[in-house]
Amino acid sequence: MGDWCLLGWAGRAAWTCLALAVPCGAPAAPPTGADAAAAAELGRVVVTATRQPDDALLVPAAIDVVDAAELHRAQPGLSLSESLQRVPGVVARDRQNEAQGLQVSIRGFGARSTFGIRGVRLYSDGIPATMPDGQGQVSHFMLESAGRIEVLRGPFSALYGNSSGGVISVFSTDPPALPEFSVGMDAGSDGLHRGLVSWHAPWPGDRGGGVLVDMDQVDGSGFRDHSRSRQATGQAVLKGAFGNDGHYTVLLNSHDLRADDPQGLTGAQSRGDRRAASKGALDFDTRKTVHQDQAGLHVEQPLSAHHALSLTAYGGTRDTTQMLSIPVFVQTDPLQGGGAIELDRQYGGADLRWRWSTQLLERPFSLAAGVEYSVSGERRRGYENFVGQRLGVFGALRRDEDNRVDGRDAYVQADWQPAERWRINLGLRHSQVRFASDDDYVTADNPDDSGRLQYSRSSPVAGVLFRLTPTASVYANAGAGFETPTFSELAYRADGASGLNDLRAARSRNAEVGVRGRGARLEYSAALFDSRTRGELVAVANRGGRSIYANAGITRRRGAELSLSGTFSPQWRYAAAYTLLDARYGSDFTTCAAMPCGDGDVLIEDGHRIPGLSRHAAWAELRRSIGADTDLVLDGRFADRVYVDDGSDESAPAYAVFGLAAERRFEAFGLQWRGYARIDNLFDRAYVGSVIVNDGNGRYYEPAPRRGWVLGVRARKAFD
């Protein structure tokens, strides 16, 4: 009951903010004078929800923008975890383990992923960073040149296909008016070193076009033992105009990663030497190497005053080698796939969209329709990772298969303004996802595990918005979600055999209501949401880097989101975000107590909380500006305790941590400089930053660093 009292409080708080912006009985009237100027300044244009540029105040969905200033102010911009915490409903946990990457979830979707990101669609300048099976990566995102990040939550994310939680879109900044060359360095605790170089320039005579070239290298010894990493990323973005108001974006990037994997710790270990790696990580030298190259093109061309076409096409390769800590006796089982993985992947796709803008009953109406095709093919090989008594090296072949997944989608989205203050948005997407696995490792002890799976689903969404005043709106929407298993979730079966795991797709029903507004000194949003999922994909066991998945019956996520930002005075600004998430199982299911599953399974009863999720999460920032060139920032975040297994037997404790930062901008030696200093975990709190759900060895916990520091400097030269 306490949580739902808080939900009521959040709703009342939202309406209180609304009441401040809309006096009772006052007629809706355009803002004037200073209020109008402030409202215009605070307006944020978004494209992710409706696929066309719109003021966020006019979009009938929960969508937030993190702009360039928020991305870069007094922080290095190494990870999305630095900035996404200001968006309610979003959790981005830095695991202090580059081999496994960020844990990102939206409204509780995606929290179970042991590596990579699932349940959330990812885009960079319109180019997908999510495979057709729903598995995504953000390691190649170049945040140094990002102009903004849009985060879409709730039902409208279904219009992007195989996803349930939401959409995260990173957009690069526009080319500058004059050529610019910049260099930068960052250094911090735990051996952090970073160098970067950029060249941003306009095309001669082009209308706002140009080129953005960025390269950086990041090295770190890591907070924990056996967590050293090195990664290098290069990106080129070409933007320009052509023909009759057409424009294009070309994206080229390359990413290399070499990272050790310290794995998780048990509760006792995390309370002892928090920097320790697991014994298995040291014995088997667990690690990952990745090389990824990608190219993408996005083109838009108006055909007339009412019709326009756009095309997105992309392709890339991603080669991964990973060493796991699978026990030797397990690896010698003829039905197991070994403890070392080689994965060579090629992927690509295209999205062709048509837009029609006209009038319906003499009111503005637009219709967008498109088709999308995406494909990913991989060669997966597994080896023993021991030779004699030497562990962590490639041995005999144990798995050899060719896998392919392709997605074929068609979608339509209509947007109508039936009256001056009303807006209706309807959409439908039909998705078909096909998996194929051809087993090339067939022996007398290992049968042919080839297989085929196909998933198909139509996902409707509908939203309505009412403009209470020129500076405040209320909205409601509902829709269906569709989430297939990823190839990683199909890779291992509960019976211990290799081959495709016969999982069903998860299907969800989602609804939300919200309010959004902005005024001279306040911008706010609030939402209440409810999601019910049938066939939830759950990790029933995690051992030695392998995750075994199954379908649960019914799950429910409901909660509230609230965000505020504004000014106390011209020198003082604030921002805050709060999320209440009540995530529970709605029916009984069993989880594995031992492998293979079936021996001593554990019953998880209706009403148990879904692990990996905090019930309460909050973030706040207070900024003091000294003149136009200096900022002091104090921020803090709170996370409630997180259960680590389905039985709710153990949990990571709640915590609150604070950070303090300063940034100074100045000119010297003909260059423009930006320098910053930051202290994280200001009060030296010992806490668990992330967890591995249902780890079979009880190594659930991934400790976060104690007090740490980072310094950075950027120097930029503009050429006339």
C-alpha positions in Angstrom: 0.0 0.0 0.0 2.9 2.3 0.7 4.1 2.2 -2.9 0.7 3.1 -4.2 0.3 5.9 -1.7 3.5 7.2 -3.4 1.9 6.7 -6.8 -1.0 8.8 -5.6 1.5 11.4 -4.3 3.3 11.4 -7.6 0.0 12.0 -9.5 -1.1 14.7 -7.1 2.4 16.3 -7.5 2.0 16.3 -11.3 -1.4 17.9 -11.0 -0.1 20.5 -8.5 2.6 21.5 -11.0 -0.2 21.7 -13.6 -2.3 23.9 -11.3 0.7 26.2 -10.9 0.9 26.6 -14.7 -2.9 26.7 -15.3 -4.8 28.8 -12.8 -8.3 27.5 -12.1 -10.9 29.0 -14.4 -8.2 30.8 -16.5 -8.8 30.6 -20.2 -6.1 29.1 -22.4 -4.1 31.9 -23.9 -0.8 32.2 -25.6 2.1 33.2 -23.4 3.4 36.7 -23.8 6.6 38.6 -23.0 9.1 36.9 -20.8 7.0 33.8 -20.4 6.8 33.3 -24.1 10.5 33.7 -24.5 11.2 31.3 -21.7 8.8 28.7 -23.1 10.4 28.9 -26.5 13.8 28.5 -25.0 12.8 25.4 -23.1 11.1 23.8 -26.0 12.7 20.5 -27.1 12.2 19.0 -30.6 12.0 15.2 -30.8 11.5 12.8 -33.7 11.6 9.3 -32.2 7.9 9.0 -31.2 6.1 10.3 -34.3 8.9 10.0 -36.9 8.8 13.7 -37.6 10.1 16.8 -35.9 7.8 17.8 -33.1 7.9 19.8 -29.9 7.9 17.3 -27.1 4.9 19.1 -25.6 2.8 17.9 -28.6 3.8 14.2 -28.4 1.3 11.8 -26.8 4.0 9.6 -25.2 6.6 9.7 -22.5 9.7 11.0 -24.2 12.7 12.9 -22.8 15.7 14.6 -24.3 19.2 14.9 -22.9 20.9 17.7 -24.7 24.5 18.4 -25.5 25.1 20.6 -22.5 23.7 17.9 -20.1 25.8 15.2 -21.9 29.1 17.0 -21.5 28.9 19.4 -18.6 31.6 18.5 -15.9 31.9 14.8 -16.9 34.0 12.8 -19.4 31.1 11.4 -21.6 32.5 7.9 -21.4 29.2 6.1 -20.9 25.5 6.5 -21.2 25.3 5.8 -17.5 26.5 9.3 -16.8 23.6 11.0 -18.4 20.6 8.6 -18.6 20.1 8.7 -14.9 18.4 12.1 -15.3 15.6 10.3 -17.3 12.9 8.8 -15.1 12.1 5.1 -15.8 15.6 4.5 -17.1 18.3 2.5 -15.3 21.8 2.5 -16.8 24.3 0.7 -14.5 28.0 0.8 -15.0 29.1 -2.7 -14.1 32.8 -1.8 -13.8 33.2 -4.6 -16.3 33.8 -3.6 -19.9 33.6 -7.2 -21.0 29.9 -7.3 -20.2 29.0 -3.6 -20.9 26.2 -1.5 -19.4 23.0 -2.8 -17.9 20.2 -0.7 -19.4 16.6 -1.2 -18.6 13.5 1.0 -19.2 10.5 0.5 -16.9 12.0 -2.8 -15.8 12.4 -4.3 -19.4 15.9 -5.4 -20.1 17.2 -5.7 -16.5 17.9 -9.5 -16.8 20.4 -9.2 -19.6 23.8 -10.5 -18.4 25.6 -8.8 -21.3 24.7 -6.3 -24.0 21.2 -4.7 -24.0 17.9 -6.4 -24.8 14.3 -5.3 -24.5 15.3 -1.7 -25.6 15.9 -0.5 -29.2 19.0 1.4 -29.8 19.8 3.9 -32.7 22.7 6.2 -33.6 21.7 8.9 -36.2 18.8 6.7 -37.2 21.1 3.6 -37.8 20.0 0.6 -35.7 22.4 -0.6 -33.0 20.1 -3.5 -32.2 20.1 -6.8 -34.1 16.8 -8.3 -35.5 16.7 -10.6 -32.5 16.6 -7.7 -30.1 20.2 -7.8 -28.8 21.9 -4.4 -28.9 25.3 -2.8 -28.1 26.2 0.8 -27.2 30.0 0.4 -26.9 30.5 2.1 -30.3 28.4 5.1 -29.5 30.6 8.3 -29.9 29.2 10.5 -27.2 31.8 13.2 -27.7 30.1 14.3 -30.9 26.5 13.7 -29.7 24.1 16.6 -29.9 21.3 15.0 -28.0 19.8 11.7 -26.8 16.1 10.9 -27.1 14.5 8.3 -24.8 11.1 7.0 -25.7 9.3 4.9 -23.0 6.1 3.0 -23.1 3.7 1.7 -25.7 4.9 3.7 -28.7 8.2 1.9 -28.6 6.3 -1.1 -30.2 6.4 0.9 -33.5 10.1 0.1 -33.7 9.6 -3.6 -33.7 11.0 -6.4 -31.6 11.1 -4.4 -28.3 9.1 -3.9 -25.2 10.7 -1.3 -22.9 11.6 1.7 -25.1 13.9 3.3 -27.6 17.2 5.2 -27.0 18.3 7.3 -30.0 21.6 9.2 -30.1 21.9 12.0 -32.6 25.2 13.7 -33.5 25.6 17.4 -33.4 25.3 19.6 -36.4 28.5 20.6 -38.3 29.8 24.0 -37.2 29.8 27.1 -39.3 33.6 27.2 -39.3 36.1 24.3 -39.3 37.2 23.2 -35.8 40.0 21.0 -34.6 39.9 19.7 -31.0 41.9 17.5 -28.7 41.2 16.2 -25.2 42.5 14.2 -22.4 40.9 12.6 -19.3 42.6 10.9 -16.4 41.1 9.4 -13.3 41.3 6.8 -10.5 41.8 3.1 -11.2 44.2 3.8 -14.1 41.8 5.7 -16.3 43.5 7.4 -19.3 41.7 8.7 -22.4 42.8 10.6 -25.4 40.6 12.0 -28.2 40.9 14.1 -31.3 38.2 15.6 -33.5 37.8 17.5 -36.7 34.4 19.1 -37.4 33.9 21.2 -40.5 31.2 22.4 -42.9 31.0 21.5 -46.6 32.0 24.5 -48.8 28.8 26.2 -49.9 26.5 23.5 -48.4 23.3 24.3 -46.6 24.2 23.3 -43.1 26.1 20.1 -44.1 29.6 19.0 -43.1 31.7 16.3 -41.6 32.3 15.2 -38.1 35.4 13.0 -37.5 36.1 11.8 -33.9 38.6 9.2 -32.6 39.3 8.2 -29.0 41.1 5.6 -27.0 40.3 4.6 -23.4 42.5 2.5 -21.2 41.9 1.5 -17.6 43.2 -0.9 -15.1 39.7 -1.2 -13.6 38.3 -0.9 -10.1 38.5 -4.6 -9.5 41.2 -7.2 -10.1 41.2 -8.7 -13.5 39.2 -5.9 -15.0 41.7 -4.1 -17.2 40.3 -2.9 -20.5 41.4 -1.0 -23.7 39.0 0.3 -26.3 39.5 2.4 -29.4 36.6 4.0 -31.3 36.6 6.0 -34.5 33.6 7.6 -36.2 32.9 9.8 -39.2 29.5 11.5 -39.8 28.8 13.2 -43.1 25.7 15.4 -43.4 24.5 17.4 -46.3 21.7 18.6 -48.6 21.0 17.7 -52.2 18.3 18.2 -54.8 15.0 19.8 -53.8 15.3 20.1 -50.0 16.7 16.6 -49.7 19.3 15.8 -47.0 21.5 12.8 -46.1 23.5 11.5 -43.2 26.3 8.9 -43.6 27.6 7.2 -40.5 30.9 5.2 -40.4 32.4 3.8 -37.3 34.8 1.3 -36.0 35.3 -0.1 -32.5 37.9 -2.3 -30.9 37.7 -3.7 -27.3 39.9 -5.9 -25.2 38.6 -6.4 -21.7 39.2 -8.8 -18.8 36.1 -10.1 -17.0 36.3 -10.2 -13.2 32.8 -11.8 -12.9 30.5 -11.4 -9.9 31.2 -12.0 -6.2 29.2 -13.8 -3.5 27.7 -11.7 -0.8 30.5 -12.6 1.6 33.1 -11.7 -0.9 31.5 -8.4 -1.8 31.6 -7.5 1.9 35.3 -8.4 2.1 37.7 -7.6 -0.6 35.4 -5.6 -3.0 38.1 -5.3 -5.6 38.5 -9.1 -5.9 37.8 -11.1 -9.0 36.2 -14.6 -8.8 38.5 -17.6 -8.6 37.1 -18.9 -11.9 37.9 -15.6 -13.6 41.5 -15.9 -12.6 41.8 -19.6 -13.2 40.4 -19.4 -16.7 41.5 -15.9 -17.6 38.0 -14.9 -18.5 38.1 -12.1 -21.1 36.5 -10.7 -24.3 37.8 -9.2 -27.5 35.6 -7.4 -30.0 36.1 -5.7 -33.3 33.2 -4.0 -35.0 32.9 -2.0 -38.2 29.7 -0.4 -39.4 28.4 1.8 -42.1 25.0 3.4 -42.5 23.1 5.9 -44.7 20.0 7.9 -44.0 18.4 9.9 -46.9 15.2 12.0 -46.9 13.8 13.5 -50.1 10.5 15.5 -50.5 8.7 14.4 -53.6 6.2 17.3 -53.5 4.5 19.6 -51.0 2.6 16.6 -49.5 4.8 13.5 -50.1 8.3 12.5 -49.0 10.4 9.4 -49.0 13.2 8.3 -46.6 15.6 5.4 -46.8 17.9 4.0 -44.1 20.4 1.3 -45.1 23.3 -0.1 -43.0 25.6 -3.0 -42.7 28.5 -4.2 -40.5 30.6 -6.9 -39.0 31.2 -7.8 -35.3 33.8 -10.4 -34.4 33.9 -11.6 -30.7 36.1 -13.9 -28.8 35.2 -14.7 -25.2 36.7 -17.0 -22.6 34.3 -18.4 -19.9 34.9 -20.1 -16.6 33.1 -23.3 -17.4 34.3 -26.1 -15.1 36.6 -28.6 -16.9 34.3 -31.6 -16.1 31.4 -29.8 -17.7 33.4 -28.9 -20.8 34.4 -32.5 -21.4 30.7 -33.5 -21.6 30.1 -34.3 -25.3 26.8 -32.4 -25.2 28.4 -29.1 -23.9 29.7 -26.4 -26.2 33.1 -25.7 -24.5 34.3 -22.8 -22.5 35.6 -20.5 -25.3 33.5 -18.8 -27.9 34.3 -17.4 -31.3 31.5 -15.5 -32.8 31.8 -13.9 -36.3 28.8 -11.8 -37.2 27.6 -10.0 -40.3 24.5 -7.8 -40.2 22.6 -5.3 -42.2 19.2 -4.0 -43.2 17.1 -1.3 -44.8 14.1 0.8 -43.9 12.0 2.5 -46.6 9.4 5.0 -45.5 6.8 7.2 -47.2 5.1 10.2 -45.6 2.0 11.9 -46.7 0.9 15.3 -45.2 -2.5 16.5 -46.0 -5.8 17.6 -44.4 -8.6 15.4 -43.0 -11.9 17.2 -42.3 -9.9 20.4 -42.9 -7.5 19.6 -40.0 -3.8 18.6 -40.3 -3.2 14.9 -41.0 -0.2 12.9 -41.8 0.4 9.3 -42.6 3.7 7.4 -42.5 4.1 3.9 -43.9 7.1 1.7 -44.4 8.8 -1.6 -44.7 11.9 -2.8 -42.9 14.2 -5.7 -43.4 17.1 -6.7 -41.1 19.4 -9.7 -41.0 22.2 -11.0 -38.9 24.3 -14.1 -39.7 26.9 -15.6 -37.4 29.4 -18.4 -37.3 29.5 -19.6 -33.7 32.2 -22.0 -32.6 32.9 -23.3 -29.1 36.2 -24.7 -27.8 37.5 -26.2 -24.6 39.4 -23.5 -22.9 42.0 -25.7 -21.2 44.9 -27.7 -22.5 46.2 -30.2 -20.0 46.6 -28.3 -16.8 46.7 -24.9 -18.5 43.4 -23.1 -18.3 42.2 -20.1 -20.3 43.5 -21.2 -23.7 41.8 -22.7 -26.8 41.6 -26.4 -27.0 39.5 -29.0 -28.8 36.4 -27.9 -30.9 33.1 -28.5 -29.1 30.6 -26.4 -31.0 30.3 -25.3 -34.7 27.2 -23.8 -36.1 25.9 -21.2 -38.5 23.1 -19.1 -37.2 20.9 -16.6 -39.0 18.0 -14.4 -37.9 16.1 -12.0 -40.1 13.2 -9.6 -39.4 10.6 -8.5 -41.9 8.4 -5.7 -40.7 5.7 -3.4 -42.1 4.3 -0.5 -40.2 1.9 2.5 -40.6 1.5 5.5 -38.3 -1.2 8.2 -38.6 -1.2 11.6 -36.9 -4.3 13.8 -36.8 -5.2 17.1 -35.1 -9.0 16.9 -35.1 -9.2 20.2 -33.2 -6.9 23.0 -32.2 -6.0 21.5 -28.8 -6.3 17.8 -29.6 -3.9 15.3 -31.3 -4.5 11.7 -32.1 -1.8 9.2 -33.1 -2.4 5.7 -34.2 0.0 3.0 -35.3 0.4 -0.6 -36.3 3.5 -2.7 -36.9 3.6 -6.3 -38.1 6.8 -8.2 -37.3 8.1 -11.5 -38.4 11.3 -12.8 -37.0 12.9 -16.1 -38.2 15.7 -18.0 -36.6 17.8 -20.7 -38.3 20.6 -22.7 -36.9 22.7 -25.3 -38.9 24.8 -27.5 -36.7 28.2 -28.5 -38.3 29.5 -30.3 -35.2 27.8 -33.7 -35.3 29.5 -36.7 -33.7 28.4 -40.1 -32.3 28.0 -38.4 -28.9 26.6 -35.1 -30.2 23.5 -35.3 -32.4 22.5 -32.8 -35.0 21.0 -29.8 -33.2 20.0 -27.8 -36.2 16.6 -26.1 -35.9 14.2 -23.4 -37.1 12.0 -21.0 -35.1 9.6 -18.3 -36.3 7.8 -15.6 -34.5 5.1 -13.3 -35.8 3.1 -10.6 -34.2 1.1 -7.4 -35.0 1.5 -4.6 -32.4 -1.1 -1.8 -32.4 -0.7 1.5 -30.5 -2.9 4.5 -29.9 -2.4 7.8 -28.2 -4.3 11.0 -27.6 -3.1 14.4 -26.4 -5.0 17.4 -25.1 -3.3 20.8 -25.0 -4.5 22.3 -21.7 -2.7 25.6 -22.4 0.1 26.6 -24.8 2.6 25.4 -22.1 0.9 22.3 -20.7 -0.5 19.0 -22.1 -2.0 15.8 -20.9 -1.9 12.5 -22.8 -2.8 8.8 -22.7 -1.8 5.9 -24.8 -2.0 2.1 -24.9 -0.5 -0.6 -27.1 0.8 -4.1 -27.4 4.5 -5.2 -27.1 6.4 -8.0 -28.8 9.8 -9.4 -27.7 11.4 -12.5 -29.2 14.3 -14.3 -27.5 17.7 -13.3 -28.7 20.2 -15.9 -30.2 22.1 -15.7 -26.9 18.9 -16.7 -25.0 18.3 -19.5 -27.5 21.9 -20.7 -27.3 21.7 -23.0 -24.3 18.9 -25.3 -23.2 17.7 -26.2 -19.7 18.2 -30.0 -20.5 22.0 -29.4 -21.0 21.9 -30.1 -24.7 23.1 -27.7 -27.4 20.8 -26.4 -30.1 18.0 -23.9 -30.1 16.1 -23.4 -26.9 12.4 -23.7 -27.7 11.2 -20.4 -26.2 8.0 -18.4 -26.9 8.0 -14.7 -27.6 7.0 -12.5 -24.7 3.8 -10.5 -25.4 2.9 -7.4 -23.4 -0.1 -5.0 -22.9 1.0 -1.5 -22.0 -0.8 1.7 -21.0 0.2 5.1 -19.6 -1.2 8.5 -18.8 0.9 11.6 -18.3 1.2 15.3 -18.0 3.9 17.5 -19.4 4.5 21.3 -19.1 6.9 24.1 -19.1 6.9 27.7 -18.0 9.3 30.6 -17.3 11.1 28.8 -14.5 9.8 25.2 -14.5 9.7 22.3 -16.8 8.0 19.1 -15.6 6.6 15.8 -16.6 4.8 12.9 -14.8 3.5 9.6 -16.0 1.6 6.6 -14.5 2.1 3.3 -16.4 1.0 -0.3 -16.3 2.5 -3.3 -18.3 1.3 -6.9 -18.3 3.5 -9.5 -20.0 2.7 -13.1 -20.8 5.6 -15.5 -21.5 8.2 -13.2 -19.9 11.7 -14.4 -20.8 13.5 -15.1 -17.5 17.0 -16.4 -16.6 16.4 -19.6 -14.7 20.1 -20.2 -14.3 23.4 -18.4 -14.8 26.7 -20.3 -14.5 30.2 -19.5 -15.6 29.1 -17.0 -18.2 26.2 -19.1 -19.5 22.6 -18.1 -19.1 19.7 -20.5 -19.4 16.3 -18.9 -20.2 12.7 -20.0 -19.9 9.2 -18.5 -20.2 7.5 -17.4 -17.1 3.7 -17.1 -17.0 2.5 -13.6 -16.3 4.4 -10.6 -15.0 3.2 -7.1 -14.2 5.1 -3.8 -14.0 3.3 -0.7 -12.8 4.7 2.6 -11.5 5.1 6.3 -11.7 7.7 8.7 -13.1 8.3 12.3 -12.3 10.9 14.8 -13.5 11.4 18.4 -12.7 13.9 21.0 -13.9 14.1 24.8 -13.7 15.8 27.8 -12.0 15.8 29.3 -8.6 17.5 32.4 -10.0 19.7 33.1 -13.0 22.7 31.6 -11.1 21.0 28.5 -9.7 19.5 25.6 -11.7 18.1 22.3 -10.5 16.9 19.0 -12.1 15.4 15.9 -10.5 13.9 12.5 -11.5 12.0 9.9 -9.6 10.8 6.4 -10.5 8.5 4.1 -8.6 8.4 0.6 -10.1 6.4 -2.3 -8.7 7.4 -5.4 -10.7 6.0 -8.8 -9.7 5.3 -12.2 -11.1 1.6 -12.8 -11.7 1.8 -16.6 -11.8 3.9 -19.5 -10.5 6.9 -20.9 -12.4 10.0 -23.0 -11.6 13.7 -22.1 -11.8 16.7 -24.3 -11.9 18.5 -25.4 -8.7 21.0 -27.5 -10.6 21.9 -28.3 -14.2 20.4 -29.9 -16.1 17.1 -28.4 -15.0 14.6 -30.8 -13.6 16.7 -31.9 -10.6 15.5 -30.0 -7.5 13.7 -27.1 -9.3 12.5 -24.3 -7.2 8.9 -23.0 -7.3 8.6 -19.2 -7.7 5.2 -18.2 -6.5 2.8 -15.6 -7.7 3.5 -12.2 -6.1 7.3 -12.5 -5.9 9.2 -9.4 -7.0 11.1 -9.6 -10.3 14.8 -9.5 -9.4 17.3 -7.0 -10.8 15.0 -4.0 -10.3 14.8 -1.3 -7.7 11.4 -0.3 -6.3 12.4 3.3 -5.8 15.1 5.3 -7.8 15.8 9.0 -7.7 18.4 11.4 -9.0 18.9 15.1 -8.5 21.3 17.8 -9.5 21.9 21.3 -8.3 24.1 23.7 -10.4 25.6 27.0 -9.5 26.8 29.2 -12.4 29.5 31.8 -11.7 29.4 34.2 -14.6 29.1 32.7 -18.0 32.2 30.5 -17.8 32.1 28.5 -14.6 29.7 25.8 -13.2 29.7 24.0 -9.9 27.5 20.8 -9.8 26.3 18.7 -6.9 24.4 15.6 -7.8 23.0 12.6 -6.0 21.2 9.4 -6.7 19.3 6.8 -4.7 18.5 3.2 -5.5 16.4 1.0 -3.4 17.5 -2.6 -2.7 17.6 -5.0 -5.6 16.7 -8.7 -5.2 19.2 -10.9 -7.0 17.2 -14.1 -7.5 13.6 -15.1 -8.2 13.2 -16.6 -4.7 14.0 -13.1 -3.1 16.5 -14.9 -0.8 19.2 -12.3 -1.2 19.4 -8.6 -2.2 21.8 -5.8 -2.8 21.2 -3.1 -0.2 19.8 0.3 -1.0 22.3 3.1 -1.3 22.6 6.8 -1.9 25.7 8.4 -3.4 26.8 11.9 -4.3 29.1 13.6 -6.7 30.7 17.0 -6.9 32.1 18.6 -10.1 33.3 21.9 -11.5 33.8 23.1 -15.0 35.6 26.1 -16.4 35.5 27.5 -19.9 38.1 30.1 -21.1 40.2 31.3 -24.0 44.0 31.2 -24.0 46.8 30.9 -26.6 44.3 31.3 -29.4 42.3 28.3 -28.3 39.0 27.7 -26.6 39.4 25.5 -23.5 37.1 23.5 -21.3 38.4 21.9 -18.2 36.6 20.0 -15.5 37.2 18.0 -12.3 34.8 15.5 -10.7 34.7 13.5 -7.5 32.3 10.5 -7.5 31.0 8.7 -4.4 31.9 11.8 -2.5 31.3 10.2 0.9 33.1 7.0 0.1 30.1 4.7 0.4 30.6 1.0 -0.1 27.8 -0.3 -2.3 26.8 -2.8 -5.0 26.4 -1.1 -8.3 24.9 -4.0 -10.3 23.8 -7.6 -9.9 23.8 -10.8 -12.0 20.3 -12.2 -11.7 20.0 -15.9 -10.7 23.8 -16.7 -10.9 24.1 -20.4 -10.2 27.2 -20.0 -8.1 25.8 -17.3 -5.9 28.1 -14.7 -7.5 25.4 -12.1 -7.8 27.2 -9.0 -6.8 29.3 -6.5 -8.9 30.7 -3.9 -6.4 30.9 -0.2 -7.3 34.0 1.9 -6.7 34.6 3.8 -3.5 35.5 7.5 -3.8 37.0 8.2 -7.2 38.1 11.2 -9.3 38.4 12.2 -12.9 40.0 15.3 -14.5 39.6 16.3 -18.1 40.5 19.1 -20.5 39.4 20.0 -24.1 41.1 22.4 -26.4 39.4 23.7 -29.6 40.6 25.8 -32.4 38.2 27.3 -35.0 39.6 28.3 -38.4 38.2 31.3 -40.4 
